[in-house]
């Protein structure tokens, strides 16, 4: 509204019985200034009497907002000419799916605090103590036993009317095994013992079996020594405990004793029955016609050591499973 909006009061003298005039008495009603035929010069809110005798009052116009100055800085803020009404923003509502209408919706209780998860302290991890020194010693002993069997004498055969003196090393006995299968390898043992007794199988089967058993037993002892060396090398490299019952060492002990009795039987077979008691004494004193070689004695002694040595590693010795070089040993009972 502006200052040209006029309010016309109802005259004080009203016709009697006029319901419309009675309803408008004492109130101001709007009047179109263009229909008056004259102008009202008065300040807003001031009552004046017009030329027609009626009272008029100009209504005070409402305040308007001043226009915003031009954007002189050319920044990103626009300069609206009028009041700008932003479009309404629709806030999305997250809907929780229900499996059924009877399923309640869990609500957060602001007065309750979530419980912290209980973490169990990390337990120390133990592993069996490696005893690498014992594994290294056992590996070296097994290698020495294999070399002694290959290079040194298993059985010593003295000179007689039917043979020349020679020592049957493990290498010579390996050649004898090849000779058994028809491969010529130049073994004195095969030539003088196995081949000589081949024609006596029908009459002296036991003697021939004993003669064939000697090279096979010797080869088995050497092979087992090599296998034991590989086993202890594996334990040493993987850090595993060497404590165990060595079945291979026990088999070698049995084979060594068997070879000793084979050589003793061969030696007694070359002397009269009356001289066998003396021959047995000479056999263990290495003075008979056939007796035990140094290589066999060494293999027997090293096999006994290999049977006992692993038990020096304690059964219940554990260390913390970490990479420190200096580890404390823990003995745990079963």
HELIX and SHEET records of a PDB file:
HELIX    1   1 UNK A   19  UNK A   24  1                                   6    
HELIX    2   2 UNK A   33  UNK A   35  5                                   3    
HELIX    3   3 UNK A  132  UNK A  151  1                                  20    
HELIX    4   4 UNK A  170  UNK A  180  1                                  11    
HELIX    5   5 UNK A  188  UNK A  189  1                                   2    
HELIX    6   6 UNK A  190  UNK A  194  3                                   5    
HELIX    7   7 UNK A  195  UNK A  197  1                                   3    
HELIX    8   8 UNK A  198  UNK A  200  5                                   3    
HELIX    9   9 UNK A  205  UNK A  238  1                                  34    
HELIX   10  10 UNK A  247  UNK A  269  1                                  23    
HELIX   11  11 UNK A  273  UNK A  275  5                                   3    
HELIX   12  12 UNK A  276  UNK A  284  1                                   9    
HELIX   13  13 UNK A  294  UNK A  309  1                                  16    
HELIX   14  14 UNK A  310  UNK A  312  5                                   3    
SHEET    1   A 4 UNK A  28  UNK A  31  0                                        
SHEET    2   A 4 UNK A   6  UNK A   9 -1                                        
SHEET    3   A 4 UNK A  55  UNK A  58 -1                                        
SHEET    4   A 4 UNK A  47  UNK A  49 -1                                        
SHEET    1   B 3 UNK A 126  UNK A 128  0                                        
SHEET    2   B 3 UNK A 317  UNK A 320 -1                                        
SHEET    3   B 3 UNK A 330  UNK A 331 -1                                        
SHEET    1   C 3 UNK A 166  UNK A 169  0                                        
SHEET    2   C 3 UNK A 153  UNK A 157 -1                                        
SHEET    3   C 3 UNK A 290  UNK A 292 -1                                        
END                                                                             
